[in-house]
Amino acid sequence: MIGKLRSVVLDCKHPAELARFYRELLGGTVEVTDETWVVLTDPHGRRLAFQLAPEHEPPQFPDPRGSQQFHLDIEVGDIEVAQRSVLDLGATRVTDAVGEDRFRVFRDPAGHTFCLVWGITAGDT
């Protein structure tokens, strides 16, 4: 092993706002370093950081070239309750995603895609 993962970092135009969105989604605490760098530490100690990128453009999804590049899978117990909650927080639903029998695709307020997933069994990722 060379090292350990410290943070997953998302570029965005408004780091503090996006950190608050994910705090409501995942729980945890937010630490604001300055207007360019904000860190959410979830209740399990995992870090999701938000970095100012004034020219950030959200990824296209579905991408006609076939690449999502990156997304988060968020495990939930009740998909209907979770969906209402993320929409109330400012997420938007991606309605043209394929294969939603065990996940639903959304965009966070900055446009990054994430999935609410349920029914996970051993060996699934």
C-alpha positions as CSV (number, residue, x, y, z in Angstrom):
1,M,0.0,0.0,0.0
2,I,1.4,3.4,-0.9
3,G,-1.2,5.5,0.9
4,K,-4.8,5.9,2.0
5,L,-7.6,7.9,0.5
6,R,-8.0,11.2,2.3
7,S,-10.8,12.9,0.5
8,V,-13.0,12.8,-2.6
9,V,-13.1,16.3,-4.0
10,L,-15.8,17.9,-6.1
11,D,-15.2,21.0,-8.2
12,C,-18.0,23.5,-8.0
13,K,-18.8,27.2,-8.1
14,H,-20.2,27.4,-4.5
15,P,-18.3,25.1,-2.2
16,A,-20.1,26.0,1.1
17,E,-23.6,25.6,-0.5
18,L,-22.7,22.2,-2.0
19,A,-21.2,21.0,1.3
20,R,-24.5,21.9,3.1
21,F,-26.4,19.9,0.5
22,Y,-24.3,16.8,1.1
23,R,-24.3,17.3,4.9
24,E,-28.1,17.1,4.8
25,L,-27.8,14.0,2.5
26,L,-25.1,12.2,4.4
27,G,-24.9,13.8,7.9
28,G,-21.6,14.9,9.5
29,T,-19.9,18.1,10.0
30,V,-18.7,20.9,7.7
31,E,-15.4,22.7,8.0
32,V,-15.0,25.9,6.0
33,T,-11.4,26.7,5.4
34,D,-12.2,29.7,3.2
35,E,-14.3,30.4,0.1
36,T,-12.2,28.1,-2.0
37,W,-12.2,24.9,0.2
38,V,-14.9,23.2,2.3
39,V,-14.8,19.7,3.8
40,L,-17.6,17.5,4.9
41,T,-16.7,14.7,7.3
42,D,-19.4,12.1,7.5
43,P,-20.3,10.3,10.7
44,H,-17.9,7.4,9.7
45,G,-15.0,9.8,9.2
46,R,-15.1,9.8,5.4
47,R,-14.3,13.1,3.8
48,L,-16.0,14.8,0.9
49,A,-14.4,18.1,-0.1
50,F,-15.6,20.9,-2.3
51,Q,-13.2,23.0,-4.2
52,L,-13.9,26.4,-5.9
53,A,-13.8,26.1,-9.6
54,P,-15.3,29.3,-11.1
55,E,-15.5,27.8,-14.6
56,H,-17.0,24.5,-13.4
57,E,-19.4,23.0,-16.0
58,P,-21.5,20.0,-14.8
59,P,-20.9,16.7,-16.5
60,Q,-23.4,15.7,-19.1
61,F,-25.5,12.7,-18.2
62,P,-26.3,10.6,-20.0
63,D,-23.2,11.4,-22.0
64,P,-23.5,10.5,-25.7
65,R,-19.8,9.5,-25.6
66,G,-20.6,7.0,-22.8
67,S,-18.6,8.3,-19.9
68,Q,-20.0,9.5,-16.6
69,Q,-16.4,10.0,-15.3
70,F,-17.5,9.9,-11.7
71,H,-20.6,9.6,-9.5
72,L,-21.5,8.8,-5.9
73,D,-23.8,5.9,-4.9
74,I,-25.8,6.7,-1.8
75,E,-27.4,3.6,-0.1
76,V,-30.9,4.3,1.3
77,G,-33.5,2.3,3.0
78,D,-36.7,3.8,1.6
79,I,-36.2,5.1,-2.0
80,E,-39.5,7.1,-2.0
81,V,-38.7,9.0,1.2
82,A,-35.0,9.5,0.1
83,Q,-36.1,10.8,-3.3
84,R,-38.5,13.4,-1.8
85,S,-35.8,14.5,0.6
86,V,-33.1,15.0,-2.0
87,L,-35.5,16.8,-4.2
88,D,-36.5,19.1,-1.3
89,L,-32.7,19.8,-0.8
90,G,-32.3,21.0,-4.4
91,A,-31.4,17.9,-6.3
92,T,-32.9,17.2,-9.7
93,R,-34.0,13.8,-11.1
94,V,-32.4,12.5,-14.2
95,T,-35.4,10.9,-15.8
96,D,-33.8,9.3,-18.9
97,A,-31.4,7.0,-17.0
98,V,-31.6,3.3,-17.9
99,G,-31.9,0.4,-15.5
100,E,-33.5,2.0,-12.5
101,D,-34.8,-1.2,-10.9
102,R,-32.3,-0.8,-8.0
103,F,-31.2,2.9,-8.3
104,R,-32.4,6.3,-9.3
105,V,-30.1,9.0,-10.7
106,F,-30.0,12.6,-9.6
107,R,-28.0,15.8,-10.0
108,D,-26.8,17.7,-7.0
109,P,-27.2,21.5,-7.1
110,A,-23.9,21.9,-8.9
111,G,-24.9,19.3,-11.5
112,H,-22.8,16.3,-10.4
113,T,-24.6,13.0,-10.8
114,F,-25.3,10.7,-7.9
115,C,-27.5,7.7,-7.4
116,L,-29.8,6.6,-4.6
117,V,-29.4,2.8,-4.4
118,W,-31.3,0.2,-2.5
119,G,-31.5,-3.6,-2.4
120,I,-27.7,-4.1,-2.2
121,T,-26.6,-7.6,-1.9
122,A,-23.1,-9.2,-1.2
123,G,-20.8,-8.6,-4.2
124,D,-22.7,-5.6,-5.6
125,T,-20.8,-2.3,-6.0
